[in-house]
Amino acid sequence: VDAKRAFTPPAPQPTILAVTPPSHTWSELKVLVPQPGLYAGQEIAFDTPTKGGVPTQNMSVRVQDPVAPGSIITVRYPCPDLSGFEVASECSPPMPSVSETLEEDRQAMKIAWCIYAAGALAGVAALIFGGIQDPLFIAALVLWLAAWASYICQPKSVRARRPRQRTPAYTSIVTMIVYVWGTSGLWLWMIHS
């Protein structure tokens, strides 16, 4: 019996040096081999990093050849199945391209401005034809609220990719607040005069 193989050294404590972004469902780690190193056939155990809601995984790898202490082993491991969860981490699906993101933002901005304009037309028509009792008054409020909600109700990661949509969304909610405040004041003034 080989004396080196008969003696099993205590399990080394590896150090995670770097995490490489995945290609779809795989990630890479660079693991620093501690003292006394590894001999052929020995396993090294490590925990994957916890990041962005991805749980830590306990992993081990069996080395084929002896590895000197201080060496770096690159380990590929599968990302956990996170279907049904929104997770921002190294195991997330790739982000859309810049051109796709800009086009989506432009389209969302156009739609939000159209909804805002429809609300403005309904608001002006309500003031001209019927005041706050008119159904157009409620239609204006609903349209402005819809333009704001179409932006604010999206996940934070989507809102971050749509800065152009933010302007009509916040313009809509501010307009709605000012419109309600102004028309209510005007209505109260007309009743008391």
C-alpha positions in Angstrom: 0.0 0.0 0.0 1.3 3.4 -1.0 2.0 5.4 2.2 0.8 8.6 0.5 -2.6 7.0 -0.3 -3.0 5.2 3.0 -2.9 8.5 4.9 -6.0 10.7 4.1 -5.2 14.3 5.0 -8.0 16.4 6.6 -10.4 18.0 4.1 -8.8 21.2 2.8 -10.7 24.4 3.0 -10.8 25.9 -0.5 -11.0 29.6 -1.3 -13.4 30.8 -4.0 -11.4 33.3 -6.1 -13.8 34.3 -8.9 -17.2 33.5 -10.4 -17.5 33.6 -14.2 -20.9 34.6 -15.6 -22.7 31.5 -17.0 -23.5 30.4 -20.4 -27.2 29.7 -19.9 -27.4 27.1 -17.1 -23.7 26.7 -16.1 -21.4 28.9 -14.0 -17.7 28.7 -13.4 -15.7 29.1 -10.1 -12.0 29.5 -9.6 -11.1 27.6 -6.4 -7.8 28.0 -4.7 -6.4 24.7 -3.4 -5.2 25.0 0.2 -2.4 23.2 2.0 -1.5 20.3 1.8 -2.7 20.2 -1.8 -4.6 17.3 -3.5 -3.5 13.9 -4.7 -5.0 12.1 -7.7 -8.5 10.8 -6.9 -9.0 13.1 -3.9 -12.2 15.3 -3.7 -12.2 19.0 -2.8 -15.5 20.3 -1.4 -16.7 23.9 -1.6 -19.8 26.0 -1.4 -21.0 28.1 -4.4 -21.4 31.7 -3.6 -24.8 33.0 -2.5 -25.8 35.9 -4.7 -29.1 37.6 -5.6 -31.4 35.0 -4.0 -29.6 32.0 -5.5 -29.1 29.5 -2.7 -25.6 28.2 -1.8 -24.9 24.8 -3.2 -22.5 22.3 -1.5 -20.3 20.9 -4.2 -17.3 18.6 -4.5 -15.0 17.7 -7.3 -12.7 14.7 -7.7 -9.3 15.7 -9.2 -7.7 13.4 -11.8 -4.1 14.4 -11.2 -2.2 15.7 -8.1 -2.7 19.4 -7.5 -0.1 21.5 -5.6 -1.3 23.8 -2.8 -1.9 27.3 -4.0 -3.0 26.1 -7.4 -6.3 27.2 -8.9 -8.9 24.8 -10.1 -11.6 26.0 -12.5 -14.9 24.3 -11.7 -18.1 24.3 -13.9 -21.3 23.7 -12.1 -25.0 23.8 -13.0 -27.1 26.7 -11.8 -30.1 25.6 -9.7 -33.5 25.4 -11.4 -35.1 28.8 -10.5 -38.2 28.6 -12.7 -41.0 30.6 -11.2 -38.6 33.0 -9.4 -37.3 36.4 -10.5 -33.6 36.3 -9.5 -30.9 38.7 -10.4 -27.7 36.7 -10.2 -25.0 35.0 -12.2 -27.6 32.3 -12.9 -30.2 34.6 -14.5 -31.0 34.4 -18.2 -29.0 36.8 -20.3 -30.2 40.4 -20.6 -31.8 41.5 -23.9 -29.6 43.3 -26.4 -29.2 47.0 -26.3 -31.1 47.5 -29.5 -34.0 45.4 -28.3 -34.1 47.3 -25.0 -34.0 50.7 -26.7 -36.8 49.7 -29.1 -38.9 48.4 -26.3 -38.4 51.6 -24.3 -39.2 53.8 -27.4 -42.5 51.8 -28.0 -43.4 51.9 -24.3 -42.8 55.7 -24.3 -45.0 56.2 -27.4 -47.8 54.2 -25.9 -47.6 56.0 -22.6 -47.7 59.5 -24.3 -50.7 58.3 -26.4 -52.5 57.3 -23.2 -51.5 60.6 -21.6 -52.8 62.6 -24.6 -56.1 60.6 -24.6 -56.5 61.5 -20.9 -55.8 65.1 -21.6 -58.4 65.3 -24.3 -60.9 63.6 -22.0 -60.0 66.0 -19.2 -60.5 69.1 -21.3 -63.8 67.7 -22.7 -65.0 67.0 -19.2 -64.3 70.6 -18.2 -66.0 72.0 -21.3 -69.0 69.8 -21.4 -69.9 68.6 -17.9 -67.4 69.2 -15.1 -66.5 66.6 -12.5 -69.9 64.8 -12.8 -69.1 64.0 -16.5 -67.9 60.4 -17.3 -65.1 62.0 -19.2 -63.7 63.3 -15.9 -63.4 59.7 -14.7 -62.1 58.6 -18.1 -59.3 61.2 -17.9 -58.3 60.0 -14.4 -58.3 56.3 -15.4 -56.2 57.0 -18.5 -53.6 59.0 -16.6 -53.5 56.4 -13.9 -53.1 53.7 -16.6 -50.1 55.5 -18.2 -48.5 55.7 -14.7 -49.3 52.2 -13.8 -48.0 50.8 -17.0 -44.5 51.9 -15.9 -44.6 51.7 -12.1 -46.2 48.2 -11.9 -43.3 46.6 -13.9 -40.5 44.9 -12.0 -37.6 47.2 -11.1 -35.3 45.5 -13.6 -37.7 46.3 -16.4 -38.1 49.9 -15.2 -34.3 50.3 -15.2 -34.2 49.5 -18.9 -37.0 52.0 -19.7 -35.9 55.5 -18.8 -37.9 57.1 -21.6 -41.2 55.6 -20.4 -40.6 57.2 -17.0 -41.3 60.7 -18.3 -44.8 60.2 -19.6 -45.6 58.0 -16.6 -44.7 60.6 -14.0 -46.1 63.4 -16.1 -49.4 61.5 -16.1 -49.6 61.0 -12.3 -48.6 64.7 -11.6 -51.2 65.9 -14.2 -53.8 63.7 -12.6 -53.1 65.1 -9.1 -53.0 68.7 -10.3 -56.2 68.2 -12.4 -58.1 66.7 -9.5 -56.9 69.4 -7.1 -57.7 72.2 -9.6 -61.0 71.0 -10.7 -62.1 70.2 -7.1 -61.1 73.7 -6.1 -62.9 75.2 -9.1 -66.0 73.2 -8.4 -66.1 74.2 -4.8 -65.5 77.9 -5.7 -68.4 77.7 -8.2 -70.8 76.2 -5.6 -70.0 78.8 -3.0 -70.2 81.8 -5.3 
